[in-house]
Amino acid sequence: MDVASFSGRPIRAVVLDLDGTLVHTTVDFSRMKLRLFAEMESRGVPKNVIDPRITVTENMDRVFSFLSSSGRAEEWKVIDRIAAEMMEATEMERAHLTRPVEGARDAVLMLKRKGLKVGLLTRGSRRYATAALMYAGLDGILEELMFRDDHGEREAKPNPIALRRMAARLKVPVEECLMVGDHNIDRSCADGAGAAFIGVLTGSFTEEDWRRERCHYVNSVADVPQAIGAWR
């Protein structure tokens, strides 16, 4: 049986990010941050804990650390639930406008024809991500799907446990998975789990960003089948 390879390692599964990778995101992350920050402040999280220059993910980590170090760890579950509801509400506002990255569907089908398993690992909520896939015409072609709310904020991507769980669902060693994403969150998740990674230019990161990270990258997900086309 032929085995795919990428950067000198065997690949049996490809795990795809959603926003900026499979689809052009419609989520207003700036609006999401403003809503979240206002809510956190109303719940007694000091302004200096929040940093608008970094991602929502990084800010939620800072909130968790603040609560834990302030003897308020028991508040996290409530804040996590409220934040998840607010993020989902923002995600859903324009989900109906979601469109696929050109060639995304063909790329997924080509990978599957080559015998690779293909899954989705996203920080989007289940409700949003399934709707986005439907509007983009990408529903029903991915073998496994994992969302932010499956195991909670603390265990969602970039936590490497998320990718390890996806590999287990796909019944492939995580070391034989290739993660594809548009942001360093995806790369960090792959590195932490011991998987291979390739970046795309259809989302947050530019060529300069990926070069700075010394990371393999392609123009889009449509180029991934060729990037791992060294079959042996």
Residue, then its C-alpha position, 0 to 999 in steps of 0.5 A: m500500500d502506498v504511503a504519503s509523505f511530507s517533509g520526510r515523514p509518513i502521513r496517513a491523515v490530514v487535519l484541517d482548520l476551518d476559518g481561513t483554511l477551508v472557508h473565508t471567515t465571516v466572523d467579526f473577531s474584533r466585535m467578538k473581543l469587544r463583547l468579551f472584554a466588556e463582559m469580563e470587566s463586568r465580572g471583575v476581571p481587571k482591564n490590565v488582564i485583557d490585551p486587545r492586541i492578542t487573540v481571543t484564545e490568549n486572552m481567555d488563557r489570561v483570564f483563567s490564569f488571573l482567576s486561578s491566581s486570585g483564588r477565584a478559580e471556581e468562577w471559571k466554569v461560569i465565565d467559560r460558559i458565558a464566553a462560549e455563548m457570546m462567541e457563538a452568537t458573534e460567529m452565527e451573525r454572518a455564518h450564512l455568508t460563508r464561502p469556501v476557499e477556491g478548490a477546498r472541496d476538490a482538495v478534500l476529495m483528492l486527499k480521500r481518493k489517495g487513501l488519506k483520512v481527513g478531519l476538521l479541528t476548529r475553535g469554532s462552535r459546533r453550531y457555527a462550524t456545521a452551519a459554515l460547512m453547509y453554506a460553503g458546500l463542504d458538509g458531509i465530506l470530512e470523516e471526523l469533526m471536532f469543535r471548541d465546545d466539545h471539550g471546553e475552552r481549556e482543551a480546545k486548539p491550540n491545546p495539543i490534546a485536541l489534535r491527539r483526540m482527533a488522531a485517535r478518532l481517525k485511528v491514526p498515530v498523531e505523528e502521522c497526521l498533517m495539520v493544515g491551518d492559517h494561524n500560529i495557533d494551528r502550528s502550535c497545536a501541531d508542534g505540541a502534539g508531535a504532528a506535521f504542519i503546513g500553513v496556508l495564505t488564505g487567512s491570518f498569516t502572510e508569507e512573511d509571517w510563515r517565513r518568520e516562523r520557519c514554517h512550510y506553507v502553500n497558497s491555499v488548501a487546494d495546494v495541499p494534495q500536491a504538497i504531500g504528493a510524494w507517494r512511495 
